[in-house]
Amino acid sequence: MPSVIKKERIKKSKGQAIISTDVNSYSNDPYFENKANNAKQAIEKYGLPQQKQ
Amino acid sequence: MNLKRYAYFTNEDFLDYEFYSEGPKGKIKKVVHYQKINENPVVYNLAFGDFNEETNTINDIINTNNDDRDIVLATVASTIIDFTDHYGDVYIYATGSTLARTRLYQMGISRIYIDIQNDFEVYGLLKGEWHRFIRPINYDAFLVKKK
């Protein structure tokens, strides 16, 4: 069945994305939290390019 | 960026993006999520995975083989444009959950590099040091920052 999005729920962003109230927030998703924690450890360990220049 | 990509959706926080991969395996929901991991300077982690509609969980371990890898990568890359339009010149960190996934990110960045190099700084992590991104080199992680 084709996806149907109600017109009143969407609008265009400045870029290419379509803003929709149907898009979930994944801030508390365990998978993404785990990925973020790993990334944080990597940044703490290796720093950032400008900090080393 | 004129690469073929899927239509993608975001919410008003511009941190979460959803789109559907379409191919022989059917329609697969993909999610891109940006999460702040450092405050000064500001760094966001870019994470990406498949949404499992049955378990309501996400992972990027499985290879969905939906014959649309380049379109998916171009779509993920496009979210960086929208994200930085909203959040400015913050660092965006990305790496795969496996070596193969990191190579996939590498391929995605390589494909768009010519188009984005004037507007974005791109770095690769190699042997614990950040270097300016050069296409043939395989890196362990990536940083992207709007100029």
N, CA and C atoms of all chains as a GROMACS GRO file, in nm:
protein
  600
    1MET      N    1   0.085  -0.118   0.000
    1MET     CA    2   0.000   0.000   0.000
    1MET      C    3   0.090   0.124   0.000
    2PRO      N    4   0.067   0.219  -0.085
    2PRO     CA    5   0.154   0.336  -0.089
    2PRO      C    6   0.144   0.419   0.039
    3SER      N    7   0.257   0.481   0.073
    3SER     CA    8   0.258   0.567   0.192
    3SER      C    9   0.174   0.691   0.165
    4VAL      N   10   0.097   0.730   0.263
    4VAL     CA   11   0.016   0.851   0.250
    4VAL      C   12   0.056   0.945   0.363
    5ILE      N   13   0.091   1.065   0.331
    5ILE     CA   14   0.129   1.163   0.432
    5ILE      C   15   0.032   1.280   0.423
    6LYS      N   16  -0.031   1.308   0.534
    6LYS     CA   17  -0.126   1.418   0.533
    6LYS      C   18  -0.054   1.550   0.508
    7LYS      N   19  -0.109   1.630   0.419
    7LYS     CA   20  -0.042   1.753   0.379
    7LYS      C   21  -0.016   1.847   0.496
    8GLU      N   22  -0.106   1.852   0.591
    8GLU     CA   23  -0.088   1.948   0.700
    8GLU      C   24   0.026   1.908   0.794
    9ARG      N   25   0.077   1.786   0.778
    9ARG     CA   26   0.182   1.738   0.867
    9ARG      C   27   0.321   1.764   0.811
   10ILE      N   28   0.329   1.809   0.688
   10ILE     CA   29   0.462   1.824   0.630
   10ILE      C   30   0.484   1.966   0.579
   11LYS      N   31   0.611   2.005   0.578
   11LYS     CA   32   0.650   2.129   0.513
   11LYS      C   33   0.796   2.115   0.473
   12LYS      N   34   0.842   2.198   0.382
   12LYS     CA   35   0.978   2.189   0.332
   12LYS      C   36   1.075   2.260   0.426
   13SER      N   37   1.194   2.202   0.444
   13SER     CA   38   1.299   2.271   0.518
   13SER      C   39   1.379   2.355   0.420
   14LYS      N   40   1.481   2.427   0.472
   14LYS     CA   41   1.565   2.506   0.384
   14LYS      C   42   1.641   2.415   0.287
   15GLY      N   43   1.678   2.296   0.333
   15GLY     CA   44   1.751   2.202   0.248
   15GLY      C   45   1.655   2.115   0.171
   16GLN      N   46   1.690   1.988   0.158
   16GLN     CA   47   1.608   1.896   0.080
   16GLN      C   48   1.509   1.818   0.167
   17ALA      N   49   1.530   1.820   0.296
   17ALA     CA   50   1.446   1.740   0.384
   17ALA      C   51   1.304   1.795   0.390
   18ILE      N   52   1.213   1.704   0.410
   18ILE     CA   53   1.073   1.741   0.429
   18ILE      C   54   1.044   1.728   0.578
   19ILE      N   55   1.000   1.837   0.638
   19ILE     CA   56   0.972   1.834   0.782
   19ILE      C   57   0.837   1.768   0.804
   20SER      N   58   0.838   1.668   0.891
   20SER     CA   59   0.715   1.593   0.917
   20SER      C   60   0.703   1.563   1.065
   21THR      N   61   0.585   1.581   1.116
   21THR     CA   62   0.562   1.548   1.257
   21THR      C   63   0.558   1.397   1.278
   22ASP      N   64   0.559   1.321   1.171
   22ASP     CA   65   0.559   1.174   1.182
   22ASP      C   66   0.698   1.117   1.210
   23VAL      N   67   0.801   1.200   1.197
   23VAL     CA   68   0.937   1.149   1.220
   23VAL      C   69   0.963   1.142   1.371
   24ASN      N   70   1.002   1.023   1.416
   24ASN     CA   71   1.026   1.002   1.559
   24ASN      C   72   1.154   1.070   1.605
   25SER      N   73   1.164   1.091   1.736
   25SER     CA   74   1.291   1.130   1.796
   25SER      C   75   1.361   1.003   1.843
   26TYR      N   76   1.487   0.988   1.808
   26TYR     CA   77   1.563   0.868   1.842
   26TYR      C   78   1.668   0.898   1.948
   27SER      N   79   1.653   1.010   2.018
   27SER     CA   80   1.755   1.051   2.116
   27SER      C   81   1.775   0.949   2.227
   28ASN      N   82   1.669   0.877   2.261
   28ASN     CA   83   1.681   0.779   2.370
   28ASN      C   84   1.692   0.636   2.320
   29ASP      N   85   1.714   0.619   2.193
   29ASP     CA   86   1.726   0.484   2.138
   29ASP      C   87   1.858   0.422   2.185
   30PRO      N   88   1.855   0.303   2.243
   30PRO     CA   89   1.978   0.242   2.297
   30PRO      C   90   2.087   0.223   2.192
   31TYR      N   91   2.048   0.188   2.073
   31TYR     CA   92   2.148   0.169   1.967
   31TYR      C   93   2.223   0.299   1.939
   32PHE      N   94   2.147   0.408   1.924
   32PHE     CA   95   2.210   0.535   1.895
   32PHE      C   96   2.287   0.589   2.016
   33GLU      N   97   2.236   0.562   2.135
   33GLU     CA   98   2.308   0.604   2.256
   33GLU      C   99   2.443   0.534   2.265
   34ASN      N  100   2.443   0.405   2.234
   34ASN     CA  101   2.567   0.327   2.236
   34ASN      C  102   2.667   0.381   2.133
   35LYS      N  103   2.616   0.410   2.015
   35LYS     CA  104   2.702   0.466   1.910
   35LYS      C  105   2.760   0.601   1.955
   36ALA      N  106   2.676   0.682   2.016
   36ALA     CA  107   2.722   0.814   2.062
   36ALA      C  108   2.827   0.801   2.171
   37ASN      N  109   2.807   0.706   2.262
   37ASN     CA  110   2.907   0.684   2.368
   37ASN      C  111   3.042   0.642   2.310
   38ASN      N  112   3.038   0.553   2.212
   38ASN     CA  113   3.162   0.510   2.147
   38ASN      C  114   3.230   0.627   2.077
   39ALA      N  115   3.149   0.709   2.013
   39ALA     CA  116   3.204   0.825   1.942
   39ALA      C  117   3.267   0.924   2.041
   40LYS      N  118   3.198   0.943   2.154
   40LYS     CA  119   3.249   1.034   2.256
   40LYS      C  120   3.385   0.987   2.308
   41GLN      N  121   3.397   0.858   2.329
   41GLN     CA  122   3.525   0.802   2.375
   41GLN      C  123   3.635   0.824   2.271
   42ALA      N  124   3.599   0.810   2.144
   42ALA     CA  125   3.698   0.829   2.037
   42ALA      C  126   3.745   0.974   2.033
   43ILE      N  127   3.652   1.068   2.049
   43ILE     CA  128   3.689   1.210   2.047
   43ILE      C  129   3.775   1.243   2.169
   44GLU      N  130   3.740   1.186   2.285
   44GLU     CA  131   3.822   1.209   2.404
   44GLU      C  132   3.963   1.154   2.386
   45LYS      N  133   3.972   1.043   2.316
   45LYS     CA  134   4.102   0.977   2.296
   45LYS      C  135   4.187   1.048   2.189
   46TYR      N  136   4.123   1.082   2.078
   46TYR     CA  137   4.200   1.133   1.964
   46TYR      C  138   4.191   1.285   1.945
   47GLY      N  139   4.100   1.349   2.016
   47GLY     CA  140   4.086   1.493   2.001
   47GLY      C  141   4.025   1.531   1.868
   48LEU      N  142   4.045   1.656   1.831
   48LEU     CA  143   3.992   1.709   1.705
   48LEU      C  144   4.105   1.769   1.624
   49PRO      N  145   4.090   1.780   1.494
   49PRO     CA  146   4.200   1.828   1.410
   49PRO      C  147   4.253   1.964   1.450
   50GLN      N  148   4.165   2.060   1.478
   50GLN     CA  149   4.210   2.197   1.505
   50GLN      C  150   4.286   2.206   1.639
   51GLN      N  151   4.257   2.114   1.730
   51GLN     CA  152   4.325   2.117   1.858
   51GLN      C  153   4.471   2.074   1.845
   52LYS      N  154   4.501   2.006   1.732
   52LYS     CA  155   4.636   1.955   1.715
   52LYS      C  156   4.717   2.040   1.619
   53GLN      N  157   4.653   2.138   1.554
   53GLN     CA  158   4.726   2.218   1.457
   53GLN      C  159   4.790   2.339   1.522
   54MET      N  160   2.465   1.895  -0.506
   54MET     CA  161   2.489   1.752  -0.515
   54MET      C  162   2.378   1.689  -0.601
   55ASN      N  163   2.419   1.637  -0.716
   55ASN     CA  164   2.319   1.590  -0.810
   55ASN      C  165   2.302   1.438  -0.811
   56LEU      N  166   2.353   1.371  -0.709
   56LEU     CA  167   2.338   1.226  -0.704
   56LEU      C  168   2.194   1.190  -0.676
   57LYS      N  169   2.156   1.074  -0.730
   57LYS     CA  170   2.019   1.027  -0.706
   57LYS      C  171   2.004   0.993  -0.557
   58ARG      N  172   1.895   1.032  -0.500
   58ARG     CA  173   1.871   1.002  -0.359
   58ARG      C  174   1.722   0.986  -0.333
   59TYR      N  175   1.691   0.931  -0.217
   59TYR     CA  176   1.551   0.915  -0.178
   59TYR      C  177   1.498   1.044  -0.115
   60ALA      N  178   1.370   1.061  -0.122
   60ALA     CA  179   1.307   1.168  -0.043
   60ALA      C  180   1.325   1.133   0.104
   61TYR      N  181   1.358   1.232   0.185
   61TYR     CA  182   1.380   1.203   0.326
   61TYR      C  183   1.311   1.307   0.412
   62PHE      N  184   1.282   1.264   0.532
   62PHE     CA  185   1.198   1.342   0.622
   62PHE      C  186   1.272   1.371   0.751
   63THR      N  187   1.243   1.482   0.810
   63THR     CA  188   1.302   1.514   0.941
   63THR      C  189   1.194   1.576   1.029
   64ASN      N  190   1.226   1.587   1.158
   64ASN     CA  191   1.134   1.657   1.247
   64ASN      C  192   1.188   1.798   1.272
   65GLU      N  193   1.124   1.872   1.356
   65GLU     CA  194   1.162   2.013   1.369
   65GLU      C  195   1.289   2.033   1.448
   66ASP      N  196   1.346   1.926   1.505
   66ASP     CA  197   1.476   1.936   1.571
   66ASP      C  198   1.592   1.920   1.472
   67PHE      N  199   1.564   1.871   1.356
   67PHE     CA  200   1.666   1.845   1.253
   67PHE      C  201   1.776   1.749   1.302
   68LEU      N  202   1.740   1.663   1.398
   68LEU     CA  203   1.837   1.565   1.448
   68LEU      C  204   1.806   1.425   1.398
   69ASP      N  205   1.686   1.402   1.354
   69ASP     CA  206   1.641   1.269   1.312
   69ASP      C  207   1.589   1.275   1.169
   70TYR      N  208   1.633   1.180   1.089
   70TYR     CA  209   1.593   1.176   0.948
   70TYR      C  210   1.549   1.034   0.913
   71GLU      N  211   1.443   1.023   0.838
   71GLU     CA  212   1.392   0.892   0.797
   71GLU      C  213   1.371   0.890   0.646
   72PHE      N  214   1.401   0.776   0.588
   72PHE     CA  215   1.368   0.755   0.447
   72PHE      C  216   1.353   0.606   0.423
   73TYR      N  217   1.303   0.571   0.305
   73TYR     CA  218   1.280   0.430   0.272
   73TYR      C  219   1.367   0.387   0.156
   74SER      N  220   1.446   0.282   0.180
   74SER     CA  221   1.520   0.214   0.075
   74SER      C  222   1.420   0.127  -0.002
   75GLU      N  223   1.431   0.130  -0.133
   75GLU     CA  224   1.339   0.048  -0.213
   75GLU      C  225   1.418  -0.037  -0.311
   76GLY      N  226   1.395  -0.168  -0.308
   76GLY     CA  227   1.469  -0.258  -0.396
   76GLY      C  228   1.411  -0.398  -0.388
   77PRO      N  229   1.491  -0.497  -0.431
   77PRO     CA  230   1.442  -0.636  -0.436
   77PRO      C  231   1.395  -0.689  -0.301
   78LYS      N  232   1.451  -0.638  -0.192
   78LYS     CA  233   1.410  -0.684  -0.058
   78LYS      C  234   1.289  -0.607  -0.005
   79GLY      N  235   1.236  -0.521  -0.089
   79GLY     CA  236   1.118  -0.445  -0.048
   79GLY      C  237   1.154  -0.307   0.003
   80LYS      N  238   1.066  -0.254   0.088
   80LYS     CA  239   1.081  -0.119   0.138
   80LYS      C  240   1.138  -0.126   0.280
   81ILE      N  241   1.253  -0.067   0.300
   81ILE     CA  242   1.320  -0.077   0.430
   81ILE      C  243   1.340   0.064   0.486
   82LYS      N  244   1.290   0.083   0.607
   82LYS     CA  245   1.300   0.215   0.669
   82LYS      C  246   1.442   0.238   0.722
   83LYS      N  247   1.501   0.350   0.683
   83LYS     CA  248   1.635   0.387   0.727
   83LYS      C  249   1.624   0.510   0.817
   84VAL      N  250   1.711   0.512   0.918
   84VAL     CA  251   1.709   0.625   1.011
   84VAL      C  252   1.850   0.682   1.024
   85VAL      N  253   1.861   0.814   1.017
   85VAL     CA  254   1.986   0.884   1.044
   85VAL      C  255   1.962   0.969   1.168
   86HIS      N  256   2.052   0.957   1.265
   86HIS     CA  257   2.035   1.033   1.390
   86HIS      C  258   2.164   1.106   1.425
   87TYR      N  259   2.151   1.233   1.461
   87TYR     CA  260   2.264   1.314   1.506
   87TYR      C  261   2.251   1.335   1.656
   88GLN      N  262   2.360   1.308   1.728
   88GLN     CA  263   2.356   1.323   1.874
   88GLN      C  264   2.480   1.398   1.921
   89LYS      N  265   2.458   1.500   2.003
   89LYS     CA  266   2.572   1.581   2.050
   89LYS      C  267   2.659   1.498   2.144
   90ILE      N  268   2.790   1.497   2.118
   90ILE     CA  269   2.881   1.418   2.202
   90ILE      C  270   2.990   1.505   2.264
   91ASN      N  271   2.998   1.630   2.224
   91ASN     CA  272   3.099   1.719   2.284
   91ASN      C  273   3.045   1.862   2.278
   92GLU      N  274   3.077   1.938   2.382
   92GLU     CA  275   3.019   2.072   2.393
   92GLU      C  276   3.109   2.182   2.338
   93ASN      N  277   3.238   2.176   2.365
   93ASN     CA  278   3.326   2.286   2.324
   93ASN      C  279   3.461   2.232   2.274
   94PRO      N  280   3.479   2.224   2.143
   94PRO     CA  281   3.385   2.263   2.037
   94PRO      C  282   3.273   2.158   2.022
   95VAL      N  283   3.167   2.202   1.961
   95VAL     CA  284   3.051   2.115   1.949
   95VAL      C  285   3.077   2.006   1.845
   96VAL      N  286   3.052   1.883   1.886
   96VAL     CA  287   3.065   1.768   1.796
   96VAL      C  288   2.937   1.686   1.805
   97TYR      N  289   2.884   1.649   1.691
   97TYR     CA  290   2.770   1.558   1.685
   97TYR      C  291   2.813   1.426   1.623
   98ASN      N  292   2.760   1.319   1.674
   98ASN     CA  293   2.781   1.189   1.612
   98ASN      C  294   2.671   1.163   1.510
   99LEU      N  295   2.711   1.122   1.392
   99LEU     CA  296   2.613   1.080   1.290
   99LEU      C  297   2.603   0.929   1.296
  100ALA      N  298   2.485   0.878   1.325
  100ALA     CA  299   2.464   0.733   1.327
  100ALA      C  300   2.350   0.700   1.231
  101PHE      N  301   2.358   0.582   1.178
  101PHE     CA  302   2.268   0.546   1.069
  101PHE      C  303   2.237   0.397   1.079
  102GLY      N  304   2.114   0.360   1.058
  102GLY     CA  305   2.081   0.219   1.064
  102GLY      C  306   1.945   0.188   1.006
  103ASP      N  307   1.915   0.059   1.002
  103ASP     CA  308   1.785   0.013   0.954
  103ASP      C  309   1.689   0.005   1.072
  104PHE      N  310   1.567   0.047   1.049
  104PHE     CA  311   1.464   0.037   1.152
  104PHE      C  312   1.388  -0.093   1.130
  105ASN      N  313   1.390  -0.179   1.230
  105ASN     CA  314   1.317  -0.305   1.223
  105ASN      C  315   1.174  -0.282   1.272
  106GLU      N  316   1.080  -0.289   1.179
  106GLU     CA  317   0.940  -0.256   1.212
  106GLU      C  318   0.880  -0.359   1.309
  107GLU      N  319   0.935  -0.481   1.311
  107GLU     CA  320   0.879  -0.584   1.399
  107GLU      C  321   0.925  -0.567   1.543
  108THR      N  322   1.051  -0.530   1.560
  108THR     CA  323   1.105  -0.519   1.696
  108THR      C  324   1.118  -0.374   1.743
  109ASN      N  325   1.091  -0.280   1.651
  109ASN     CA  326   1.110  -0.136   1.682
  109ASN      C  327   1.252  -0.106   1.728
  110THR      N  328   1.346  -0.178   1.671
  110THR     CA  329   1.486  -0.154   1.706
  110THR      C  330   1.564  -0.116   1.581
  111ILE      N  331   1.684  -0.062   1.605
  111ILE     CA  332   1.769  -0.016   1.495
  111ILE      C  333   1.902  -0.088   1.502
  112ASN      N  334   1.958  -0.121   1.387
  112ASN     CA  335   2.096  -0.166   1.385
  112ASN      C  336   2.157  -0.135   1.250
  113ASP      N  337   2.291  -0.135   1.248
  113ASP     CA  338   2.357  -0.119   1.118
  113ASP      C  339   2.453  -0.236   1.094
  114ILE      N  340   2.427  -0.346   1.163
  114ILE     CA  341   2.510  -0.465   1.145
  114ILE      C  342   2.468  -0.540   1.020
  115ILE      N  343   2.337  -0.552   1.001
  115ILE     CA  344   2.289  -0.631   0.888
  115ILE      C  345   2.314  -0.558   0.757
  116ASN      N  346   2.336  -0.636   0.654
  116ASN     CA  347   2.350  -0.580   0.521
  116ASN      C  348   2.221  -0.611   0.446
  117THR      N  349   2.144  -0.510   0.417
  117THR     CA  350   2.012  -0.535   0.361
  117THR      C  351   2.015  -0.571   0.213
  118ASN      N  352   2.127  -0.546   0.145
  118ASN     CA  353   2.141  -0.586   0.004
  118ASN      C  354   2.020  -0.550  -0.079
  119ASN      N  355   1.982  -0.425  -0.071
  119ASN     CA  356   1.863  -0.385  -0.146
  119ASN      C  357   1.900  -0.321  -0.280
  120ASP      N  358   2.023  -0.346  -0.323
  120ASP     CA  359   2.072  -0.300  -0.454
  120ASP      C  360   2.060  -0.148  -0.474
  121ASP      N  361   2.070  -0.074  -0.368
  121ASP     CA  362   2.057   0.072  -0.380
  121ASP      C  363   2.159   0.144  -0.293
  122ARG      N  364   2.273   0.078  -0.271
  122ARG     CA  365   2.373   0.132  -0.177
  122ARG      C  366   2.408   0.278  -0.205
  123ASP      N  367   2.432   0.310  -0.332
  123ASP     CA  368   2.476   0.445  -0.365
  123ASP      C  369   2.365   0.548  -0.339
  124ILE      N  370   2.242   0.508  -0.364
  124ILE     CA  371   2.130   0.601  -0.339
  124ILE      C  372   2.115   0.623  -0.188
  125VAL      N  373   2.130   0.516  -0.112
  125VAL     CA  374   2.120   0.528   0.034
  125VAL      C  375   2.231   0.619   0.087
  126LEU      N  376   2.354   0.596   0.040
  126LEU     CA  377   2.466   0.678   0.087
  126LEU      C  378   2.448   0.824   0.049
  127ALA      N  379   2.400   0.848  -0.071
  127ALA     CA  380   2.377   0.986  -0.114
  127ALA      C  381   2.268   1.052  -0.029
  128THR      N  382   2.171   0.974   0.012
  128THR     CA  383   2.063   1.028   0.096
  128THR      C  384   2.116   1.062   0.235
  129VAL      N  385   2.197   0.972   0.290
  129VAL     CA  386   2.257   0.999   0.422
  129VAL      C  387   2.343   1.125   0.413
  130ALA      N  388   2.422   1.136   0.307
  130ALA     CA  389   2.508   1.253   0.289
  130ALA      C  390   2.425   1.380   0.279
  131SER      N  391   2.312   1.371   0.214
  131SER     CA  392   2.226   1.489   0.199
  131SER      C  393   2.177   1.541   0.334
  132THR      N  394   2.159   1.449   0.428
  132THR     CA  395   2.111   1.494   0.560
  132THR      C  396   2.214   1.586   0.626
  133ILE      N  397   2.341   1.568   0.590
  133ILE     CA  398   2.446   1.655   0.648
  133ILE      C  399   2.422   1.800   0.606
  134ILE      N  400   2.377   1.819   0.483
  134ILE     CA  401   2.348   1.955   0.435
  134ILE      C  402   2.236   2.018   0.518
  135ASP      N  403   2.129   1.942   0.536
  135ASP     CA  404   2.016   1.994   0.614
  135ASP      C  405   2.056   2.019   0.759
  136PHE      N  406   2.132   1.922   0.813
  136PHE     CA  407   2.173   1.935   0.953
  136PHE      C  408   2.258   2.060   0.974
  137THR      N  409   2.358   2.080   0.886
  137THR     CA  410   2.448   2.195   0.904
  137THR      C  411   2.379   2.327   0.868
  138ASP      N  412   2.279   2.323   0.781
  138ASP     CA  413   2.200   2.444   0.757
  138ASP      C  414   2.136   2.492   0.887
  139HIS      N  415   2.103   2.396   0.972
  139HIS     CA  416   2.034   2.429   1.096
  139HIS      C  417   2.131   2.450   1.212
  140TYR      N  418   2.237   2.370   1.220
  140TYR     CA  419   2.327   2.373   1.336
  140TYR      C  420   2.460   2.442   1.311
  141GLY      N  421   2.487   2.481   1.187
  141GLY     CA  422   2.608   2.559   1.158
  141GLY      C  423   2.734   2.475   1.147
  142ASP      N  424   2.848   2.541   1.180
  142ASP     CA  425   2.978   2.479   1.153
  142ASP      C  426   3.025   2.393   1.268
  143VAL      N  427   2.943   2.299   1.308
  143VAL     CA  428   2.981   2.204   1.413
  143VAL      C  429   3.054   2.086   1.348
  144TYR      N  430   3.129   2.013   1.428
  144TYR     CA  431   3.191   1.891   1.377
  144TYR      C  432   3.087   1.779   1.374
  145ILE      N  433   3.096   1.697   1.271
  145ILE     CA  434   3.012   1.577   1.262
  145ILE      C  435   3.106   1.457   1.254
  146TYR      N  436   3.093   1.368   1.352
  146TYR     CA  437   3.177   1.248   1.358
  146TYR      C  438   3.098   1.130   1.306
  147ALA      N  439   3.164   1.044   1.228
  147ALA     CA  440   3.096   0.925   1.177
  147ALA      C  441   3.194   0.810   1.162
  148THR      N  442   3.150   0.694   1.202
  148THR     CA  443   3.225   0.572   1.176
  148THR      C  444   3.127   0.457   1.172
  149GLY      N  445   3.164   0.350   1.105
  149GLY     CA  446   3.074   0.235   1.097
  149GLY      C  447   3.088   0.146   1.219
  150SER      N  448   2.990   0.059   1.240
  150SER     CA  449   2.998  -0.034   1.353
  150SER      C  450   3.089  -0.152   1.320
  151THR      N  451   3.122  -0.169   1.195
  151THR     CA  452   3.217  -0.272   1.153
  151THR      C  453   3.311  -0.209   1.051
  152LEU      N  454   3.420  -0.279   1.023
  152LEU     CA  455   3.515  -0.230   0.924
  152LEU      C  456   3.446  -0.212   0.788
  153ALA      N  457   3.362  -0.308   0.754
  153ALA     CA  458   3.292  -0.301   0.626
  153ALA      C  459   3.201  -0.179   0.620
  154ARG      N  460   3.137  -0.150   0.732
  154ARG     CA  461   3.048  -0.034   0.737
  154ARG      C  462   3.128   0.097   0.726
  155THR      N  463   3.245   0.098   0.789
  155THR     CA  464   3.329   0.217   0.779
  155THR      C  465   3.374   0.238   0.635
  156ARG      N  466   3.404   0.129   0.565
  156ARG     CA  467   3.440   0.139   0.424
  156ARG      C  468   3.322   0.194   0.342
  157LEU      N  469   3.205   0.155   0.383
  157LEU     CA  470   3.085   0.205   0.316
  157LEU      C  471   3.074   0.357   0.333
  158TYR      N  472   3.098   0.404   0.454
  158TYR     CA  473   3.099   0.548   0.478
  158TYR      C  474   3.205   0.614   0.391
  159GLN      N  475   3.322   0.549   0.384
  159GLN     CA  476   3.432   0.601   0.303
  159GLN      C  477   3.388   0.618   0.157
  160MET      N  478   3.322   0.515   0.106
  160MET     CA  479   3.275   0.521  -0.034
  160MET      C  480   3.175   0.634  -0.051
  161GLY      N  481   3.088   0.649   0.047
  161GLY     CA  482   2.988   0.755   0.039
  161GLY      C  483   3.052   0.892   0.037
  162ILE      N  484   3.150   0.913   0.126
  162ILE     CA  485   3.218   1.044   0.130
  162ILE      C  486   3.297   1.066   0.001
  163SER      N  487   3.363   0.961  -0.047
  163SER     CA  488   3.442   0.973  -0.170
  163SER      C  489   3.356   1.016  -0.288
  164ARG      N  490   3.237   0.963  -0.294
  164ARG     CA  491   3.149   0.994  -0.408
  164ARG      C  492   3.104   1.140  -0.408
  165ILE      N  493   3.089   1.196  -0.290
  165ILE     CA  494   3.038   1.334  -0.283
  165ILE      C  495   3.148   1.435  -0.260
  166TYR      N  496   3.272   1.386  -0.242
  166TYR     CA  497   3.380   1.475  -0.196
  166TYR      C  498   3.401   1.594  -0.290
  167ILE      N  499   3.403   1.568  -0.420
  167ILE     CA  500   3.426   1.677  -0.515
  167ILE      C  501   3.318   1.785  -0.500
  168ASP      N  502   3.197   1.741  -0.475
  168ASP     CA  503   3.087   1.837  -0.463
  168ASP      C  504   3.091   1.917  -0.333
  169ILE      N  505   3.144   1.857  -0.227
  169ILE     CA  506   3.132   1.922  -0.096
  169ILE      C  507   3.262   1.987  -0.049
  170GLN      N  508   3.376   1.961  -0.117
  170GLN     CA  509   3.504   2.004  -0.061
  170GLN      C  510   3.517   2.156  -0.051
  171ASN      N  511   3.443   2.230  -0.131
  171ASN     CA  512   3.450   2.376  -0.121
  171ASN      C  513   3.372   2.429   0.000
  172ASP      N  514   3.276   2.354   0.044
  172ASP     CA  515   3.189   2.400   0.154
  172ASP      C  516   3.217   2.330   0.287
  173PHE      N  517   3.284   2.216   0.281
  173PHE     CA  518   3.306   2.138   0.402
  173PHE      C  519   3.453   2.098   0.416
  174GLU      N  520   3.500   2.099   0.541
  174GLU     CA  521   3.629   2.036   0.573
  174GLU      C  522   3.600   1.890   0.603
  175VAL      N  523   3.680   1.800   0.546
  175VAL     CA  524   3.661   1.657   0.572
  175VAL      C  525   3.793   1.600   0.621
  176TYR      N  526   3.788   1.528   0.733
  176TYR     CA  527   3.906   1.467   0.793
  176TYR      C  528   3.884   1.317   0.808
  177GLY      N  529   3.995   1.244   0.803
  177GLY     CA  530   3.990   1.101   0.829
  177GLY      C  531   4.084   1.066   0.943
  178LEU      N  532   4.042   0.970   1.025
  178LEU     CA  533   4.125   0.925   1.137
  178LEU      C  534   4.209   0.807   1.091
  179LEU      N  535   4.340   0.823   1.102
  179LEU     CA  536   4.431   0.717   1.058
  179LEU      C  537   4.540   0.701   1.162
  180LYS      N  538   4.551   0.582   1.217
  180LYS     CA  539   4.651   0.551   1.320
  180LYS      C  540   4.647   0.654   1.433
  181GLY      N  541   4.526   0.690   1.472
  181GLY     CA  542   4.509   0.778   1.588
  181GLY      C  543   4.530   0.925   1.561
  182GLU      N  544   4.548   0.963   1.435
  182GLU     CA  545   4.569   1.105   1.400
  182GLU      C  546   4.467   1.147   1.295
  183TRP      N  547   4.421   1.271   1.306
  183TRP     CA  548   4.329   1.325   1.206
  183TRP      C  549   4.408   1.385   1.090
  184HIS      N  550   4.365   1.352   0.970
  184HIS     CA  551   4.429   1.403   0.849
  184HIS      C  552   4.321   1.456   0.755
  185ARG      N  553   4.362   1.551   0.670
  185ARG     CA  554   4.270   1.592   0.564
  185ARG      C  555   4.234   1.472   0.480
  186PHE      N  556   4.108   1.459   0.448
  186PHE     CA  557   4.059   1.342   0.374
  186PHE      C  558   4.121   1.336   0.235
  187ILE      N  559   4.176   1.220   0.202
  187ILE     CA  560   4.224   1.192   0.067
  187ILE      C  561   4.155   1.063   0.022
  188ARG      N  562   4.099   1.065  -0.095
  188ARG     CA  563   4.010   0.958  -0.137
  188ARG      C  564   4.066   0.814  -0.132
  189PRO      N  565   4.188   0.788  -0.177
  189PRO     CA  566   4.228   0.647  -0.181
  189PRO      C  567   4.259   0.585  -0.044
  190ILE      N  568   4.271   0.669   0.058
  190ILE     CA  569   4.313   0.616   0.188
  190ILE      C  570   4.192   0.565   0.267
  191ASN      N  571   4.209   0.450   0.331
  191ASN     CA  572   4.104   0.395   0.416
  191ASN      C  573   4.122   0.444   0.558
  192TYR      N  574   4.023   0.512   0.608
  192TYR     CA  575   4.030   0.571   0.743
  192TYR      C  576   3.946   0.489   0.842
  193ASP      N  577   3.969   0.517   0.969
  193ASP     CA  578   3.895   0.448   1.074
  193ASP      C  579   3.769   0.524   1.116
  194ALA      N  580   3.769   0.654   1.092
  194ALA     CA  581   3.653   0.737   1.127
  194ALA      C  582   3.665   0.868   1.049
  195PHE      N  583   3.560   0.947   1.054
  195PHE     CA  584   3.556   1.068   0.972
  195PHE      C  585   3.500   1.185   1.054
  196LEU      N  586   3.549   1.303   1.019
  196LEU     CA  587   3.492   1.426   1.074
  196LEU      C  588   3.459   1.518   0.958
  197VAL      N  589   3.344   1.577   0.963
  197VAL     CA  590   3.302   1.672   0.860
  197VAL      C  591   3.262   1.801   0.931
  198LYS      N  592   3.303   1.913   0.873
  198LYS     CA  593   3.269   2.042   0.935
  198LYS      C  594   3.244   2.144   0.824
  199LYS      N  595   3.136   2.216   0.836
  199LYS     CA  596   3.105   2.320   0.737
  199LYS      C  597   3.207   2.434   0.753
  200LYS      N  598   3.258   2.485   0.639
  200LYS     CA  599   3.357   2.593   0.645
  200LYS      C  600   3.292   2.725   0.683
   0.00000   0.00000   0.00000
